Amino acid sequence: MSWLSNLAIKTATQKGGFSLGLSARTQSPEPEINLIPFIDVLLVVLIFLMISTTFTHYQELVISLPTANGSDNASQTKQIHVAVSSDGRFAINGRVTERSQLAAILNQDSPNKDMQVSIDADARAPHQAVMSALEAARDANLSNIVFSTQTKK
């Protein structure tokens, strides 16, 4: 290329004309995507998600059930035993009774209100039957209520 053709290309591009790709200076630069700010934003979002998910872990309800190494009491208190069978039948001190008569029999069998009511419920007893025994003890104004358990063999 000669100096004359270079001059012609310069004047054509300066006047808004187009060149035939002869000069690299006349082409507009290709746009580039800068990835560094994009990565920075992604890291901030990732840190935010990591922090916010650790707080949801503390919202769980953690329950540690109590254990007991029971021993017999030295002083035996007088107890009323309310047995609840697996099919929801009741017995008070060995006598089979109906649900509707629980409170009346507990009132008769407890001359003083300091007596202890021991509810011996079968593991497969309906929850409503156990609640009925608790309500009957409450209706008889007996507040010292215990539940009997057995150890695994």
C-alpha positions in Angstrom: 0.0 0.0 0.0 1.2 3.4 -0.8 1.0 6.6 1.1 -1.8 7.8 -1.3 -4.1 4.9 -0.5 -3.5 5.4 3.2 -4.5 9.1 2.8 -7.6 8.1 0.9 -8.6 5.7 3.7 -8.1 8.3 6.4 -10.1 10.9 4.6 -12.9 8.5 3.9 -13.2 7.4 7.5 -13.0 10.9 8.8 -15.8 12.0 6.5 -18.1 9.2 7.8 -17.6 6.9 4.8 -16.7 3.3 5.2 -13.6 1.5 4.5 -13.4 -1.9 3.0 -11.7 -3.4 6.1 -8.3 -2.2 5.1 -7.6 -0.5 8.3 -8.0 -2.1 11.8 -8.1 1.4 13.4 -11.4 2.2 11.8 -13.3 -0.7 13.3 -15.1 -0.1 16.6 -13.8 -2.2 19.5 -15.9 -5.3 20.3 -17.7 -5.0 23.6 -16.5 -7.2 26.4 -18.4 -8.5 29.4 -16.4 -7.9 32.6 -16.8 -11.0 34.7 -15.2 -9.8 37.9 -18.2 -7.7 39.1 -20.5 -10.6 38.2 -18.5 -13.0 40.3 -18.4 -10.5 43.2 -22.2 -10.2 43.1 -22.6 -14.0 43.0 -20.3 -14.4 46.0 -22.3 -11.8 48.0 -25.5 -13.7 47.2 -23.9 -17.0 48.2 -22.7 -15.6 51.5 -26.1 -14.2 52.2 -27.8 -17.6 51.5 -25.3 -19.4 53.7 -25.9 -17.1 56.6 -29.6 -17.1 56.3 -29.9 -20.9 56.2 -27.9 -21.3 59.4 -30.5 -19.3 61.3 -33.3 -21.6 60.2 -31.5 -24.4 62.0 -31.9 -22.7 65.4 -35.7 -22.4 64.9 -36.2 -26.1 65.3 -37.6 -27.4 68.5 -35.1 -29.7 70.1 -36.5 -31.9 72.9 -34.4 -34.0 75.2 -36.7 -36.4 76.9 -36.0 -37.0 80.6 -34.7 -40.3 82.0 -35.1 -41.7 85.4 -33.3 -44.2 87.5 -36.1 -44.7 89.9 -35.9 -46.2 93.3 -38.7 -47.0 95.7 -39.6 -44.3 98.1 -38.8 -44.9 101.7 -42.2 -43.6 102.8 -45.1 -45.2 101.0 -48.0 -42.9 100.4 -51.5 -44.2 100.0 -52.3 -44.5 96.3 -55.3 -44.9 94.2 -54.5 -47.0 91.1 -56.4 -46.1 87.9 -55.8 -48.7 85.2 -56.5 -48.0 81.6 -56.5 -51.0 79.3 -55.6 -51.1 75.6 -59.2 -51.0 74.5 -60.0 -48.0 76.8 -61.6 -49.8 79.8 -61.0 -48.5 83.3 -60.3 -50.1 86.7 -59.9 -48.3 90.0 -57.9 -50.3 92.6 -58.8 -53.5 90.7 -62.5 -52.8 90.3 -63.7 -52.4 86.7 -65.7 -49.3 86.3 -67.3 -47.2 83.5 -65.9 -43.9 82.3 -68.9 -41.9 83.6 -68.3 -43.2 87.1 -64.6 -42.4 87.4 -64.9 -39.1 89.2 -67.5 -40.4 91.7 -65.5 -43.4 92.6 -62.3 -41.3 93.0 -64.3 -39.0 95.4 -65.4 -42.0 97.4 -62.0 -43.7 97.6 -60.1 -40.5 98.7 -61.1 -39.2 102.1 -58.3 -36.7 102.0 -57.2 -34.7 99.0 -53.5 -35.5 99.5 -53.8 -39.0 98.1 -51.7 -39.9 95.1 -53.4 -41.1 91.9 -51.3 -43.5 89.9 -52.5 -43.9 86.3 -51.4 -47.3 84.9 -52.1 -46.9 81.2 -51.3 -49.6 78.6 -48.9 -48.4 75.9 -51.6 -49.0 73.3 -54.4 -47.3 75.3 -56.2 -44.5 73.5 -55.1 -41.0 74.4 -58.7 -40.0 75.1 -59.0 -42.7 77.7 -55.9 -41.5 79.5 -57.3 -37.9 79.3 -60.6 -39.1 80.8 -58.7 -40.5 83.8 -56.9 -37.2 84.2 -60.1 -35.3 84.0 -61.8 -37.5 86.6 -58.9 -37.0 89.0 -59.2 -33.2 88.4 -63.0 -33.4 89.0 -62.3 -35.2 92.3 -59.9 -32.4 93.3 -56.9 -34.7 93.3 -53.8 -33.0 92.2 -51.0 -35.5 93.0 -51.0 -37.6 89.8 -48.3 -39.9 88.6 -47.9 -42.2 85.7 -46.6 -45.7 86.1 -44.0 -47.0 83.7 -42.0 -50.1 83.3 -38.4 -50.6 82.3 -37.5 -52.3 79.0 -36.4 -55.9 79.3 
